[in-house]
Amino acid sequence: MDVDYPPQAQEFRARVKAFLAENLPDGWTGIGGIPESEREAFREQWRRTLGEHQMLAVSWPKEYGGAGLSLVEQVVLAEEFALAGAPAGSENDAFGIGMLGNTLIHLGTEEQKQHYLPRILSGEQRWCQGYSEPDAGSDLAGIRTSAVLDGDSWVINGQKTWTSAGHLADHIFVLARTNPDAPKHRGITFLLVPMDQPGVEVRPIRNMAGYSLFNEVFFTDARTPAKEVVGAVDDGWRVAMALLGFERGVTATTDAIRFRADFDRLLALAQERGLTSDARIRDRLAWCHSRVEVMRFRGLQALTRSLAGKPPGPESAISKIIWSEYAQAYTELAMEILGPEALAPTGQRTGGLLQMPEAGTENSPQSWVETFMSARAGTIYAGSSQVQRNIIGEQLLGLPKEPRLDSGPFRELSKQRQPKVGA
Amino acid sequence: MDFAYDSDQEDFRTSLRRFLADKAPLSKVREASETDLGYDPELWKQMSTQLGLPGLHLPEEHDGSGTGLLEPAIVMEETGRALTASPYAACLLASLAVLRHGDADQQAELLPGIASGETVATLAMAELASPAGITGLQTTALSRGAEVTLTGSKTLVEHGHSADVLIVSATGGDVGPGQARLYVVRGDAPGLTRTRQEAFDLTRPVAKVDFDGTPAVPLGDAADLTDLVDLWCTLLSAEMIGGTEACLDMAVAYAKDRQQFNRPIGSFQAVKHRCAEMLVALDGARAAAQYAVFVADQDSPEIAIVAPLAKAEAAEAFTFSAGWNIQVLGGIGFTWEQDAHLYFRRAWADSALLGTPAAQRARLADRLNL
């Protein structure tokens, strides 16, 4: 048993550290330390710097313009960026490079790879993900957005929602129903769709923390060429699921790093208010420390499995529950530490956050209130805790599935819906 | 990067699990626990001579196998999973005390007997006002020339009513107030009164041990015993992980088998999700216990942080799972004949031993200088 990184990985780590030291601005504490008005310009400049140094698309093979890094190098890079609080790319890169790029590399045609990959990398195209719909959340395969072939193009109608960074994107990959006569999982197609056309409308959704990070996307006779299908027509569910597997455990060890940094902020909050000698606060702080350590230990286990060539499986459902429930618990503790201070919160705003504020954000009551509010999303997005528990129960423990009411052709399903109580 | 037990260690785990399932199913555990000794000496003989368990971690010069602490941690997990009635844990902890604190002569005198299984040794540390048994002790040593005697009382001494050798913590002598040192007391020493207690945990016999001018020999001269408590917490964490796994296995097996409303109850999310939560709790605690065992084996100072952390995590996972196992089993889970309560008892007993999760977190907070 050991927890040492191989020597080559440590040499690479030193190179990444040197790169960051050389290229991050003087006095860097994180994006949160930059005035909000200057952040966008910094992000653009930083993305160019990453591109020039082969630090974007680190998981792609070199032949497609990627860095072709080994798994352990990708992990080391992610760790060092997390430790430095440095962004690894733009908000759209998570979708363009991480999701779509890797999907095209594995399942796209040569023509698609040659066309899209350089454009994603250069930033010419900014991508977002069109999966969830108002009536298809946990039941993603219940999507209703339709695509019908008309000559040599698909005509798309319907609505997507919770589309992160959709307001910044000019392309969207869409799950659309192409065969309503097939069972729900078998009539879906994965389409690549340009957004700069009259049939696509993006409307921001304001979340309960007050920020507009995700959107509704409406399709009204929107069009995309017939060839813009990834995988086969009606086989999009398989593509959608494969897409989720391409992360390959690269982030196994970064959650603990990021939550550690925010725990230090929480501890400082308690210390500034003289509350670390309060028995209850002290107990809860020790508990938070423990949970972050548990994330670190589980990360080491996951990394060990990944380096042994085992792809991440359903156990990632456990990680999702652990971090998202921890996020609620530690931000509730922040609210307890703040007490009445949280009710008219002062200080720097976060500018919006998904999991935790950007590194360098001032330790302000306002930032904690926003983090506390945002933490409610973690147990809902990317598979709710209830969906994760089904995965754990059925795939890890082998418990039987519930009887299904949604087999047979998709077209018939809406007719069979159970009546609403009280309707 | 290889943060996992290796294949030899996993093979060892598998064969030990098979051995215990075969030789010591829970029906036998119950029988053995009800005897005066509290364990089956025949089984202990096989565990010692056939499998060499008590000597695994001991140096070869003392007739041990010279493994590190990973193998004993596997034994703790598996005997915890099977609730094996044996003095393994007592001998392990006592031998670690001798190994870490005893001088060369004491090691040569005590360890070969422990390695062979002929000597049953145990740690006698806890007092009612001192769960970890290293501070605030009443038991006191008195030196008169070269002679040392102990006076006082210990509680919850595992196998304390029958052990051949007791390693006892006591204050007094030449250590400062609030400090303690270890002493070796023979089971047949004069002035020693040993009374088996009516234990809440039915599968681990414990005793009250009273000392009244009882002759004792100092074990080395260290006055800081926190390393021993950290090791004990670490190994108890491993034991609790085994127990938690057993509870989850029982609940899941029952949820797959038991039918109500024409469906296995495990198909209902109310049951399925509770089982999933048991695995979430187990998985985190197991990672913590594994890390604690790893740093203990490396003799890293990180143990001071990880031992109380792992103990608290394991105790909460175990008590949570032992309780929900009973709920999943329903009425049958509340009966004496069903084994669920044996795990429930062990869970709460282990959770309290050496200090509750809250007490562990208080130690953690101190050590982190929060």
Chai-1 contact restraints between the chains, C-beta under 6 A:
chainA,res_idxA,chainB,res_idxB,connection_type,confidence,min_distance_angstrom,max_distance_angstrom,comment,restraint_id
A,M1,B,F294,contact,1.0,0.0,6.0,A-B,restraint_1
A,D2,B,D2,contact,1.0,0.0,6.0,A-B,restraint_2
A,V3,B,F3,contact,1.0,0.0,6.0,A-B,restraint_3
A,Y5,B,M1,contact,1.0,0.0,6.0,A-B,restraint_4
A,T276,B,L370,contact,1.0,0.0,6.0,A-B,restraint_5
A,R282,B,A365,contact,1.0,0.0,6.0,A-B,restraint_6
A,D283,B,A358,contact,1.0,0.0,6.0,A-B,restraint_7
A,D283,B,R361,contact,1.0,0.0,6.0,A-B,restraint_8
A,L285,B,L370,contact,1.0,0.0,6.0,A-B,restraint_9
A,A286,B,R361,contact,1.0,0.0,6.0,A-B,restraint_10
A,A286,B,L364,contact,1.0,0.0,6.0,A-B,restraint_11
A,A286,B,A365,contact,1.0,0.0,6.0,A-B,restraint_12
A,S290,B,L309,contact,1.0,0.0,6.0,A-B,restraint_13
A,E293,B,L309,contact,1.0,0.0,6.0,A-B,restraint_14
A,V294,B,G284,contact,1.0,0.0,6.0,A-B,restraint_15
A,V294,B,A287,contact,1.0,0.0,6.0,A-B,restraint_16
A,V294,B,A288,contact,1.0,0.0,6.0,A-B,restraint_17
A,F297,B,A287,contact,1.0,0.0,6.0,A-B,restraint_18
A,F297,B,A288,contact,1.0,0.0,6.0,A-B,restraint_19
A,F297,B,Y291,contact,1.0,0.0,6.0,A-B,restraint_20
A,R298,B,A287,contact,1.0,0.0,6.0,A-B,restraint_21
A,L300,B,F3,contact,1.0,0.0,6.0,A-B,restraint_22
A,Q301,B,F3,contact,1.0,0.0,6.0,A-B,restraint_23
A,Q301,B,A287,contact,1.0,0.0,6.0,A-B,restraint_24
A,L303,B,M1,contact,1.0,0.0,6.0,A-B,restraint_25
A,T304,B,M1,contact,1.0,0.0,6.0,A-B,restraint_26
A,T304,B,D2,contact,1.0,0.0,6.0,A-B,restraint_27
A,T304,B,F3,contact,1.0,0.0,6.0,A-B,restraint_28
A,T304,B,A4,contact,1.0,0.0,6.0,A-B,restraint_29
A,L307,B,M1,contact,1.0,0.0,6.0,A-B,restraint_30
A,I318,B,V280,contact,1.0,0.0,6.0,A-B,restraint_31
A,I318,B,D283,contact,1.0,0.0,6.0,A-B,restraint_32
A,I321,B,V280,contact,1.0,0.0,6.0,A-B,restraint_33
A,R389,B,H273,contact,1.0,0.0,6.0,A-B,restraint_34
A,R389,B,A276,contact,1.0,0.0,6.0,A-B,restraint_35
A,I392,B,A276,contact,1.0,0.0,6.0,A-B,restraint_36
A,I392,B,L279,contact,1.0,0.0,6.0,A-B,restraint_37
A,G393,B,K272,contact,1.0,0.0,6.0,A-B,restraint_38
A,G393,B,C275,contact,1.0,0.0,6.0,A-B,restraint_39
A,G393,B,A276,contact,1.0,0.0,6.0,A-B,restraint_40
A,L397,B,V252,contact,1.0,0.0,6.0,A-B,restraint_41
A,L397,B,C275,contact,1.0,0.0,6.0,A-B,restraint_42
A,L399,B,A255,contact,1.0,0.0,6.0,A-B,restraint_43
A,L399,B,G266,contact,1.0,0.0,6.0,A-B,restraint_44
A,L399,B,K272,contact,1.0,0.0,6.0,A-B,restraint_45
A,P400,B,P264,contact,1.0,0.0,6.0,A-B,restraint_46
A,P400,B,G266,contact,1.0,0.0,6.0,A-B,restraint_47
A,P400,B,S267,contact,1.0,0.0,6.0,A-B,restraint_48
A,E402,B,S267,contact,1.0,0.0,6.0,A-B,restraint_49
